Amino acid sequence: MGLLDILANASYILPTVEKPARKPSLYERLFWTGIVLVLYLVMANISLYGIPYRGGEDPLLVMRLIFASRHGTLMELGIGPIVTAGLIMQIIVGSKLISLDLSDPEERSKFTAAQKTLAVIFSIVEAGAYVFAGAYGPLNAYQQIAIITQLTVAAIIVILFDEMLQKGWGLGSGVSLFILAGVAEEVVWGAFSPAPAPQGGYWGSIVQLVSSIGSGTLLYTIVRRNAPDLVGTIASFVLLFILIYLEGVRIEIPVTYQRARGLKSRVPLKFIYVSNVPVLFASIFYSDLVFFSRILWMKFNPDNSNILLNIIGTYNVTEGGQPVPTGGLVYYMTPPRGLFSIFGDSIRVLTYSVMLIILSVVFGVMWVEISGMDPRTQAEQMIKSGLDVPGMRRSIKILEKMLSKYIYPLTVLSSLIVAIIAVLADILGALGTGMGLLLAVGIVYQYYGMISYERALEAYPLLRRLVGE
């Protein structure tokens, strides 16, 4: 019995969600999706019992948007355990370290069960890491046990929410839904919050704009330090329109259906071929570096006196009790926020931008190779599906060579484009951060496609039979 079998069998002792006896209607699925979303938002606003409130700037904001987490609440871990377990399983299977045919329902079920067990294990490990790394300050044994228990139970509930949606009770997945909710909340709060800003006025850029019209402080609203401003708000909407346009661009390859007597059609390749995956991986890498460097700093270098650890990162503690990077590698890999960052430290902005673009291209090419999006895998799928390219012999090698001319340039170009958009969004201070906007647009497109598909099936029952539902 291998490790995969052990993990899969262990999932049977975990709580689970049963599939619905009949497929719910679209409105029923929307209802349950809304219920899950409301419960997530409630949990994201319930503070952990047993720790003091610690406000101030959060250097892990990008990671929190990616993992739909919120500091000091039951959603501290967010979807981190699910995403981490999913990435590890995808990489293991995609790189053929474990031979698994995901088209086989039985083996796919084993894969899903093993991933669930791994997510629970990561929940416990990450909860312990937060506590023992000092993220909540000095705690006694009872507080440590209480917080680890709260975080682990909350993470298991999130895993069940995700399982509930994916088994047909709702639409999409909990991962996508919670990320979209977090980004949307960040954008709305940054634009319309009436809370006071650190340097006066209101936190919300739109609220501050309305307030400044009568007070003659419009210039302060256009560009602000440590608060959303008008430049960032306008940049958010401009970049959103650009991303929406790019999501709809396709490169079409003419094909014929061998089984349908040569019926002609086209296979579309997305212009943004790798979507936001390269920047997502790069941002996770950055965030993990910041997270672990904070642990090292808290435990071994709180006074910034260790020369070797100072190379990794130095920190200062703000009035709110949050460590903020001030030097070292971590400082130059922390996303800039707003136009003031260019004037404050242009070298840091340039270093961050160049590193993010390079890492995005590297991760983009790697993801294509291990996720089954490479030319050879796509050629094999076309052959199995009975598709031919007019004027070309039916051969995997020939198709692979032809697809390579499209896939690799699209991979590099799309990785560059999404990285540049993410950098521009961060420099201009876009609401929700550049990574958040990239994720949000991709998720909205997914939901749009799912809702359109479900409405078509309900409107045309014959179509349901044709697709086997």
Secondary structure, DSSP 8 states (H G I E B T S, - for coil): --HHHHHHHHGGGS------SS---HHHHHHHHHHHHHHHHHHTTSB-TTS----S--TTHHHHHHTT--TTBTTSSTTHHHHHHHHHHHHHHHTTSS---TTSHHHHHHHHHHHHHHHHHHHHHHHHHHHHTTTT-S--HHHHHHHHHHHHHHHHHHHHHHHHIIIIISSS-HHHHHHHHHHHHHHHHHHH--SB-TTSSBSSHHHHHHHHHHHT-HHHHHS-SSS--HHHHHHHHHHHHHHHHHHH-EEEEEEEEGGGTTEEEEEEEESSTTTTHHHHHHHHHHHHHHHHHHHHHHHH-TTS--HHHHHH-EEEE-TTS-EEEEEHHHHHTS---STHHHHH-HHHHHHHHHHHHHHHHHHHHHHHHHTT-SHHHHHHHHHHTTEE-TTS-S-HHHHHHHHHHHHHHHHHHHHHHHHHHHHHHHHHT-TTHHHHHHHHHHHHHHHHHHHHHHHHHHH-HHHHHHTT-
